[in-house]
Amino acid sequence: MLDTALSWLSANREAIVFSVGGAVLALTAWTCGLITRTVIDTIAKEDCDC
């Protein structure tokens, strides 16, 4: 069982690295977008006398 899992991991190493890299990139982009929206909302609320 362990040999099968290790052989599958070694055979699909590039696909796994690509998938994990894509997930990290997507999470980073989402986080940057959230921070940007928060900053813009904060600045907009400071400038507005609502």
LUMLUMDREN-2810 file (N, C-alpha, C; in Angstrom, 1 decimal):
<atoms>
<atom><aa>M</aa><ch>A</ch><at>N</at><xx>0.8</xx><yy>-1.2</yy><zz>0.0</zz></atom>
<atom><aa>M</aa><ch>A</ch><at>CA</at><xx>0.0</xx><yy>0.0</yy><zz>0.0</zz></atom>
<atom><aa>M</aa><ch>A</ch><at>C</at><xx>0.9</xx><yy>1.3</yy><zz>0.0</zz></atom>
<atom><aa>L</aa><ch>A</ch><at>N</at><xx>1.9</xx><yy>1.3</yy><zz>0.9</zz></atom>
<atom><aa>L</aa><ch>A</ch><at>CA</at><xx>2.8</xx><yy>2.4</yy><zz>1.0</zz></atom>
<atom><aa>L</aa><ch>A</ch><at>C</at><xx>3.6</xx><yy>2.6</yy><zz>-0.3</zz></atom>
<atom><aa>D</aa><ch>A</ch><at>N</at><xx>4.0</xx><yy>1.4</yy><zz>-0.9</zz></atom>
<atom><aa>D</aa><ch>A</ch><at>CA</at><xx>4.8</xx><yy>1.5</yy><zz>-2.1</zz></atom>
<atom><aa>D</aa><ch>A</ch><at>C</at><xx>4.0</xx><yy>2.0</yy><zz>-3.2</zz></atom>
<atom><aa>T</aa><ch>A</ch><at>N</at><xx>2.7</xx><yy>1.7</yy><zz>-3.3</zz></atom>
<atom><aa>T</aa><ch>A</ch><at>CA</at><xx>1.8</xx><yy>2.2</yy><zz>-4.3</zz></atom>
<atom><aa>T</aa><ch>A</ch><at>C</at><xx>1.6</xx><yy>3.7</yy><zz>-4.2</zz></atom>
<atom><aa>A</aa><ch>A</ch><at>N</at><xx>1.4</xx><yy>4.1</yy><zz>-3.0</zz></atom>
<atom><aa>A</aa><ch>A</ch><at>CA</at><xx>1.3</xx><yy>5.6</yy><zz>-2.7</zz></atom>
<atom><aa>A</aa><ch>A</ch><at>C</at><xx>2.5</xx><yy>6.3</yy><zz>-3.1</zz></atom>
<atom><aa>L</aa><ch>A</ch><at>N</at><xx>3.7</xx><yy>5.8</yy><zz>-2.7</zz></atom>
<atom><aa>L</aa><ch>A</ch><at>CA</at><xx>4.9</xx><yy>6.5</yy><zz>-3.0</zz></atom>
<atom><aa>L</aa><ch>A</ch><at>C</at><xx>5.2</xx><yy>6.5</yy><zz>-4.5</zz></atom>
<atom><aa>S</aa><ch>A</ch><at>N</at><xx>4.9</xx><yy>5.4</yy><zz>-5.2</zz></atom>
<atom><aa>S</aa><ch>A</ch><at>CA</at><xx>5.1</xx><yy>5.4</yy><zz>-6.6</zz></atom>
<atom><aa>S</aa><ch>A</ch><at>C</at><xx>4.2</xx><yy>6.4</yy><zz>-7.3</zz></atom>
<atom><aa>W</aa><ch>A</ch><at>N</at><xx>2.9</xx><yy>6.5</yy><zz>-6.8</zz></atom>
<atom><aa>W</aa><ch>A</ch><at>CA</at><xx>2.0</xx><yy>7.4</yy><zz>-7.4</zz></atom>
<atom><aa>W</aa><ch>A</ch><at>C</at><xx>2.4</xx><yy>8.9</yy><zz>-7.2</zz></atom>
<atom><aa>L</aa><ch>A</ch><at>N</at><xx>2.9</xx><yy>9.2</yy><zz>-6.0</zz></atom>
<atom><aa>L</aa><ch>A</ch><at>CA</at><xx>3.4</xx><yy>10.5</yy><zz>-5.7</zz></atom>
<atom><aa>L</aa><ch>A</ch><at>C</at><xx>4.6</xx><yy>10.9</yy><zz>-6.6</zz></atom>
<atom><aa>S</aa><ch>A</ch><at>N</at><xx>5.5</xx><yy>9.9</yy><zz>-6.7</zz></atom>
<atom><aa>S</aa><ch>A</ch><at>CA</at><xx>6.7</xx><yy>10.2</yy><zz>-7.5</zz></atom>
<atom><aa>S</aa><ch>A</ch><at>C</at><xx>6.4</xx><yy>10.4</yy><zz>-9.0</zz></atom>
<atom><aa>A</aa><ch>A</ch><at>N</at><xx>5.4</xx><yy>9.6</yy><zz>-9.5</zz></atom>
<atom><aa>A</aa><ch>A</ch><at>CA</at><xx>4.9</xx><yy>9.7</yy><zz>-10.9</zz></atom>
<atom><aa>A</aa><ch>A</ch><at>C</at><xx>4.2</xx><yy>11.0</yy><zz>-11.1</zz></atom>
<atom><aa>N</aa><ch>A</ch><at>N</at><xx>3.5</xx><yy>11.5</yy><zz>-10.1</zz></atom>
<atom><aa>N</aa><ch>A</ch><at>CA</at><xx>2.7</xx><yy>12.7</yy><zz>-10.3</zz></atom>
<atom><aa>N</aa><ch>A</ch><at>C</at><xx>3.2</xx><yy>13.9</yy><zz>-9.6</zz></atom>
<atom><aa>R</aa><ch>A</ch><at>N</at><xx>4.5</xx><yy>13.9</yy><zz>-9.3</zz></atom>
<atom><aa>R</aa><ch>A</ch><at>CA</at><xx>5.1</xx><yy>15.0</yy><zz>-8.6</zz></atom>
<atom><aa>R</aa><ch>A</ch><at>C</at><xx>4.9</xx><yy>16.4</yy><zz>-9.2</zz></atom>
<atom><aa>E</aa><ch>A</ch><at>N</at><xx>5.1</xx><yy>16.5</yy><zz>-10.5</zz></atom>
<atom><aa>E</aa><ch>A</ch><at>CA</at><xx>5.0</xx><yy>17.7</yy><zz>-11.2</zz></atom>
<atom><aa>E</aa><ch>A</ch><at>C</at><xx>3.5</xx><yy>18.3</yy><zz>-11.2</zz></atom>
<atom><aa>A</aa><ch>A</ch><at>N</at><xx>2.6</xx><yy>17.4</yy><zz>-11.4</zz></atom>
<atom><aa>A</aa><ch>A</ch><at>CA</at><xx>1.2</xx><yy>17.8</yy><zz>-11.3</zz></atom>
<atom><aa>A</aa><ch>A</ch><at>C</at><xx>0.8</xx><yy>18.3</yy><zz>-9.9</zz></atom>
<atom><aa>I</aa><ch>A</ch><at>N</at><xx>1.3</xx><yy>17.6</yy><zz>-8.9</zz></atom>
<atom><aa>I</aa><ch>A</ch><at>CA</at><xx>1.0</xx><yy>18.0</yy><zz>-7.5</zz></atom>
<atom><aa>I</aa><ch>A</ch><at>C</at><xx>1.6</xx><yy>19.3</yy><zz>-7.2</zz></atom>
<atom><aa>V</aa><ch>A</ch><at>N</at><xx>2.9</xx><yy>19.5</yy><zz>-7.6</zz></atom>
<atom><aa>V</aa><ch>A</ch><at>CA</at><xx>3.5</xx><yy>20.8</yy><zz>-7.3</zz></atom>
<atom><aa>V</aa><ch>A</ch><at>C</at><xx>2.8</xx><yy>21.9</yy><zz>-8.1</zz></atom>
<atom><aa>F</aa><ch>A</ch><at>N</at><xx>2.4</xx><yy>21.7</yy><zz>-9.3</zz></atom>
<atom><aa>F</aa><ch>A</ch><at>CA</at><xx>1.7</xx><yy>22.6</yy><zz>-10.1</zz></atom>
<atom><aa>F</aa><ch>A</ch><at>C</at><xx>0.3</xx><yy>23.0</yy><zz>-9.4</zz></atom>
<atom><aa>S</aa><ch>A</ch><at>N</at><xx>-0.4</xx><yy>22.0</yy><zz>-8.9</zz></atom>
<atom><aa>S</aa><ch>A</ch><at>CA</at><xx>-1.7</xx><yy>22.2</yy><zz>-8.3</zz></atom>
<atom><aa>S</aa><ch>A</ch><at>C</at><xx>-1.5</xx><yy>23.0</yy><zz>-7.0</zz></atom>
<atom><aa>V</aa><ch>A</ch><at>N</at><xx>-0.5</xx><yy>22.6</yy><zz>-6.2</zz></atom>
<atom><aa>V</aa><ch>A</ch><at>CA</at><xx>-0.3</xx><yy>23.3</yy><zz>-4.9</zz></atom>
<atom><aa>V</aa><ch>A</ch><at>C</at><xx>0.2</xx><yy>24.7</yy><zz>-5.2</zz></atom>
<atom><aa>G</aa><ch>A</ch><at>N</at><xx>1.0</xx><yy>24.9</yy><zz>-6.2</zz></atom>
<atom><aa>G</aa><ch>A</ch><at>CA</at><xx>1.4</xx><yy>26.3</yy><zz>-6.6</zz></atom>
<atom><aa>G</aa><ch>A</ch><at>C</at><xx>0.3</xx><yy>27.1</yy><zz>-7.0</zz></atom>
<atom><aa>G</aa><ch>A</ch><at>N</at><xx>-0.6</xx><yy>26.6</yy><zz>-7.8</zz></atom>
<atom><aa>G</aa><ch>A</ch><at>CA</at><xx>-1.8</xx><yy>27.3</yy><zz>-8.2</zz></atom>
<atom><aa>G</aa><ch>A</ch><at>C</at><xx>-2.7</xx><yy>27.7</yy><zz>-7.1</zz></atom>
<atom><aa>A</aa><ch>A</ch><at>N</at><xx>-2.9</xx><yy>26.7</yy><zz>-6.2</zz></atom>
<atom><aa>A</aa><ch>A</ch><at>CA</at><xx>-3.7</xx><yy>27.0</yy><zz>-5.0</zz></atom>
<atom><aa>A</aa><ch>A</ch><at>C</at><xx>-3.1</xx><yy>28.1</yy><zz>-4.1</zz></atom>
<atom><aa>V</aa><ch>A</ch><at>N</at><xx>-1.8</xx><yy>28.1</yy><zz>-4.0</zz></atom>
<atom><aa>V</aa><ch>A</ch><at>CA</at><xx>-1.1</xx><yy>29.2</yy><zz>-3.2</zz></atom>
<atom><aa>V</aa><ch>A</ch><at>C</at><xx>-1.3</xx><yy>30.5</yy><zz>-3.9</zz></atom>
<atom><aa>L</aa><ch>A</ch><at>N</at><xx>-1.1</xx><yy>30.5</yy><zz>-5.2</zz></atom>
<atom><aa>L</aa><ch>A</ch><at>CA</at><xx>-1.2</xx><yy>31.7</yy><zz>-6.0</zz></atom>
<atom><aa>L</aa><ch>A</ch><at>C</at><xx>-2.7</xx><yy>32.3</yy><zz>-5.9</zz></atom>
<atom><aa>A</aa><ch>A</ch><at>N</at><xx>-3.7</xx><yy>31.4</yy><zz>-6.0</zz></atom>
<atom><aa>A</aa><ch>A</ch><at>CA</at><xx>-5.0</xx><yy>31.9</yy><zz>-5.9</zz></atom>
<atom><aa>A</aa><ch>A</ch><at>C</at><xx>-5.4</xx><yy>32.4</yy><zz>-4.5</zz></atom>
<atom><aa>L</aa><ch>A</ch><at>N</at><xx>-4.8</xx><yy>31.7</yy><zz>-3.4</zz></atom>
<atom><aa>L</aa><ch>A</ch><at>CA</at><xx>-5.1</xx><yy>32.2</yy><zz>-2.1</zz></atom>
<atom><aa>L</aa><ch>A</ch><at>C</at><xx>-4.4</xx><yy>33.6</yy><zz>-1.9</zz></atom>
<atom><aa>T</aa><ch>A</ch><at>N</at><xx>-3.2</xx><yy>33.7</yy><zz>-2.4</zz></atom>
<atom><aa>T</aa><ch>A</ch><at>CA</at><xx>-2.5</xx><yy>35.0</yy><zz>-2.3</zz></atom>
<atom><aa>T</aa><ch>A</ch><at>C</at><xx>-3.3</xx><yy>36.1</yy><zz>-3.0</zz></atom>
<atom><aa>A</aa><ch>A</ch><at>N</at><xx>-3.7</xx><yy>35.8</yy><zz>-4.2</zz></atom>
<atom><aa>A</aa><ch>A</ch><at>CA</at><xx>-4.5</xx><yy>36.8</yy><zz>-4.9</zz></atom>
<atom><aa>A</aa><ch>A</ch><at>C</at><xx>-5.8</xx><yy>37.2</yy><zz>-4.2</zz></atom>
<atom><aa>W</aa><ch>A</ch><at>N</at><xx>-6.5</xx><yy>36.2</yy><zz>-3.6</zz></atom>
<atom><aa>W</aa><ch>A</ch><at>CA</at><xx>-7.7</xx><yy>36.5</yy><zz>-2.9</zz></atom>
<atom><aa>W</aa><ch>A</ch><at>C</at><xx>-7.4</xx><yy>37.3</yy><zz>-1.7</zz></atom>
<atom><aa>T</aa><ch>A</ch><at>N</at><xx>-6.3</xx><yy>37.0</yy><zz>-0.9</zz></atom>
<atom><aa>T</aa><ch>A</ch><at>CA</at><xx>-6.0</xx><yy>37.8</yy><zz>0.2</zz></atom>
<atom><aa>T</aa><ch>A</ch><at>C</at><xx>-5.6</xx><yy>39.2</yy><zz>-0.1</zz></atom>
<atom><aa>C</aa><ch>A</ch><at>N</at><xx>-4.9</xx><yy>39.4</yy><zz>-1.2</zz></atom>
<atom><aa>C</aa><ch>A</ch><at>CA</at><xx>-4.5</xx><yy>40.8</yy><zz>-1.6</zz></atom>
<atom><aa>C</aa><ch>A</ch><at>C</at><xx>-5.8</xx><yy>41.5</yy><zz>-2.0</zz></atom>
<atom><aa>G</aa><ch>A</ch><at>N</at><xx>-6.7</xx><yy>40.9</yy><zz>-2.7</zz></atom>
<atom><aa>G</aa><ch>A</ch><at>CA</at><xx>-8.0</xx><yy>41.5</yy><zz>-3.0</zz></atom>
<atom><aa>G</aa><ch>A</ch><at>C</at><xx>-8.8</xx><yy>41.9</yy><zz>-1.8</zz></atom>
<atom><aa>L</aa><ch>A</ch><at>N</at><xx>-8.8</xx><yy>41.0</yy><zz>-0.8</zz></atom>
<atom><aa>L</aa><ch>A</ch><at>CA</at><xx>-9.5</xx><yy>41.4</yy><zz>0.4</zz></atom>
<atom><aa>L</aa><ch>A</ch><at>C</at><xx>-8.9</xx><yy>42.5</yy><zz>1.1</zz></atom>
<atom><aa>I</aa><ch>A</ch><at>N</at><xx>-7.6</xx><yy>42.6</yy><zz>1.2</zz></atom>
<atom><aa>I</aa><ch>A</ch><at>CA</at><xx>-6.9</xx><yy>43.7</yy><zz>1.9</zz></atom>
<atom><aa>I</aa><ch>A</ch><at>C</at><xx>-7.1</xx><yy>45.0</yy><zz>1.1</zz></atom>
<atom><aa>T</aa><ch>A</ch><at>N</at><xx>-7.1</xx><yy>44.9</yy><zz>-0.2</zz></atom>
<atom><aa>T</aa><ch>A</ch><at>CA</at><xx>-7.3</xx><yy>46.1</yy><zz>-1.0</zz></atom>
<atom><aa>T</aa><ch>A</ch><at>C</at><xx>-8.7</xx><yy>46.6</yy><zz>-0.8</zz></atom>
<atom><aa>R</aa><ch>A</ch><at>N</at><xx>-9.7</xx><yy>45.8</yy><zz>-0.9</zz></atom>
<atom><aa>R</aa><ch>A</ch><at>CA</at><xx>-11.1</xx><yy>46.2</yy><zz>-0.6</zz></atom>
<atom><aa>R</aa><ch>A</ch><at>C</at><xx>-11.3</xx><yy>46.8</yy><zz>0.7</zz></atom>
<atom><aa>T</aa><ch>A</ch><at>N</at><xx>-10.7</xx><yy>46.2</yy><zz>1.7</zz></atom>
<atom><aa>T</aa><ch>A</ch><at>CA</at><xx>-10.8</xx><yy>46.7</yy><zz>3.1</zz></atom>
<atom><aa>T</aa><ch>A</ch><at>C</at><xx>-10.2</xx><yy>48.1</yy><zz>3.2</zz></atom>
<atom><aa>V</aa><ch>A</ch><at>N</at><xx>-9.0</xx><yy>48.3</yy><zz>2.6</zz></atom>
<atom><aa>V</aa><ch>A</ch><at>CA</at><xx>-8.3</xx><yy>49.6</yy><zz>2.6</zz></atom>
<atom><aa>V</aa><ch>A</ch><at>C</at><xx>-9.2</xx><yy>50.6</yy><zz>1.9</zz></atom>
<atom><aa>I</aa><ch>A</ch><at>N</at><xx>-9.7</xx><yy>50.3</yy><zz>0.7</zz></atom>
<atom><aa>I</aa><ch>A</ch><at>CA</at><xx>-10.5</xx><yy>51.2</yy><zz>0.0</zz></atom>
<atom><aa>I</aa><ch>A</ch><at>C</at><xx>-11.8</xx><yy>51.6</yy><zz>0.7</zz></atom>
<atom><aa>D</aa><ch>A</ch><at>N</at><xx>-12.4</xx><yy>50.6</yy><zz>1.4</zz></atom>
<atom><aa>D</aa><ch>A</ch><at>CA</at><xx>-13.6</xx><yy>50.9</yy><zz>2.1</zz></atom>
<atom><aa>D</aa><ch>A</ch><at>C</at><xx>-13.3</xx><yy>51.8</yy><zz>3.3</zz></atom>
<atom><aa>T</aa><ch>A</ch><at>N</at><xx>-12.2</xx><yy>51.6</yy><zz>4.0</zz></atom>
<atom><aa>T</aa><ch>A</ch><at>CA</at><xx>-11.8</xx><yy>52.4</yy><zz>5.1</zz></atom>
<atom><aa>T</aa><ch>A</ch><at>C</at><xx>-11.5</xx><yy>53.8</yy><zz>4.7</zz></atom>
<atom><aa>I</aa><ch>A</ch><at>N</at><xx>-10.8</xx><yy>54.0</yy><zz>3.6</zz></atom>
<atom><aa>I</aa><ch>A</ch><at>CA</at><xx>-10.5</xx><yy>55.3</yy><zz>3.0</zz></atom>
<atom><aa>I</aa><ch>A</ch><at>C</at><xx>-11.8</xx><yy>56.0</yy><zz>2.6</zz></atom>
<atom><aa>A</aa><ch>A</ch><at>N</at><xx>-12.7</xx><yy>55.3</yy><zz>2.0</zz></atom>
<atom><aa>A</aa><ch>A</ch><at>CA</at><xx>-14.0</xx><yy>55.9</yy><zz>1.5</zz></atom>
<atom><aa>A</aa><ch>A</ch><at>C</at><xx>-14.8</xx><yy>56.3</yy><zz>2.7</zz></atom>
<atom><aa>K</aa><ch>A</ch><at>N</at><xx>-14.8</xx><yy>55.6</yy><zz>3.8</zz></atom>
<atom><aa>K</aa><ch>A</ch><at>CA</at><xx>-15.6</xx><yy>55.9</yy><zz>5.0</zz></atom>
<atom><aa>K</aa><ch>A</ch><at>C</at><xx>-15.0</xx><yy>57.1</yy><zz>5.7</zz></atom>
<atom><aa>E</aa><ch>A</ch><at>N</at><xx>-13.7</xx><yy>57.3</yy><zz>5.6</zz></atom>
<atom><aa>E</aa><ch>A</ch><at>CA</at><xx>-13.0</xx><yy>58.5</yy><zz>6.3</zz></atom>
<atom><aa>E</aa><ch>A</ch><at>C</at><xx>-13.3</xx><yy>59.7</yy><zz>5.5</zz></atom>
<atom><aa>D</aa><ch>A</ch><at>N</at><xx>-13.5</xx><yy>59.6</yy><zz>4.2</zz></atom>
<atom><aa>D</aa><ch>A</ch><at>CA</at><xx>-13.7</xx><yy>60.8</yy><zz>3.4</zz></atom>
<atom><aa>D</aa><ch>A</ch><at>C</at><xx>-15.2</xx><yy>61.2</yy><zz>3.3</zz></atom>
<atom><aa>C</aa><ch>A</ch><at>N</at><xx>-16.0</xx><yy>60.3</yy><zz>3.7</zz></atom>
<atom><aa>C</aa><ch>A</ch><at>CA</at><xx>-17.5</xx><yy>60.5</yy><zz>3.6</zz></atom>
<atom><aa>C</aa><ch>A</ch><at>C</at><xx>-18.0</xx><yy>61.0</yy><zz>4.9</zz></atom>
<atom><aa>D</aa><ch>A</ch><at>N</at><xx>-19.0</xx><yy>61.9</yy><zz>4.9</zz></atom>
<atom><aa>D</aa><ch>A</ch><at>CA</at><xx>-19.6</xx><yy>62.4</yy><zz>6.1</zz></atom>
<atom><aa>D</aa><ch>A</ch><at>C</at><xx>-21.0</xx><yy>61.7</yy><zz>6.2</zz></atom>
<atom><aa>C</aa><ch>A</ch><at>N</at><xx>-21.1</xx><yy>60.4</yy><zz>5.9</zz></atom>
<atom><aa>C</aa><ch>A</ch><at>CA</at><xx>-22.4</xx><yy>59.7</yy><zz>5.9</zz></atom>
<atom><aa>C</aa><ch>A</ch><at>C</at><xx>-22.8</xx><yy>59.4</yy><zz>7.4</zz></atom>
</atoms>
